[in-house]
Amino acid sequence: MKQVHNHEKEQFKKLFKQENISDFEDRFKVLEVFLQTEHHLTVNEIIPLLKEKGYELDSDFVRETLKLICRFGFAQKIRFNSGPVRYEHRHLCQHHDHMICTKCKKIIEFQNEKIENLQTQVSRAYGFHMLQHKLEIYGICSECLKDHLKLMPLVVAKQGERLIIKDFTGGSTARMRLLSMGLRIGDEIDVITNSGHGQMVIALDCNRYAIGHGLAQKIIVQTIS
């Protein structure tokens, strides 16, 4: 990877000087710090890394430089699940996809030749000329899963999760209300929406149920692994 980064730096010098880009030395500092991390960074996360190296650069200058770095193909902007804009390396002749943990926000890069070949085969089968593609898998990483597999109230479940109802709390009134809705202990449900406030929507046997925050707190569930 170090050899790849050295190659990127040489191309950066050649292209930026060829195009007479201003403040070259400071822009090169941004590239160097950016290449020294394999993380997917926001502008606000890159600035402290620059300061650690003793580079005091204005945030607008850093943002503009990253746009130039993207323009010349050394990086690309990405946004996961409507989150902040992040920047990642764009090494030529290399492609990777992402797994994103919805709990801790960890981003895991992976490469799989079988997936790459399958996407090409599917495109050809439909007579489709693929120019570019990306694969994002949202779920829960192994570290978070250790805690997540424990019992929890439905109200904290994430959108897209599949769960099993393990218990009802809150007394007989809440239990009867949930039973009258058609929910039973042992039912497997899918979380359709959960904004963290107000009602959340779950699905059971192709039926949707809107459940208030208070009632969802009384439904104890467990993730189906």
LINKA-V450099 format. One record per helix or strand of 2 or more residues. SS is the DSSP state (H for helix, E for strand). FROM is the first residue (numbers start at 0). LEN is the number of residues. Records with the same first field share a line. If there is no record, write none. Layout:
# LINKA-V450099
SS: FROM-LEN, FROM-LEN
This chain:
# LINKA-V450099
H: 1-17, 23-12, 42-10, 58-13, 112-13, 141-7, 153-3, 170-11, 212-4
E: 74-4, 85-4, 96-5, 106-4, 135-4, 151-2, 161-7, 187-6, 199-5, 206-5, 218-5
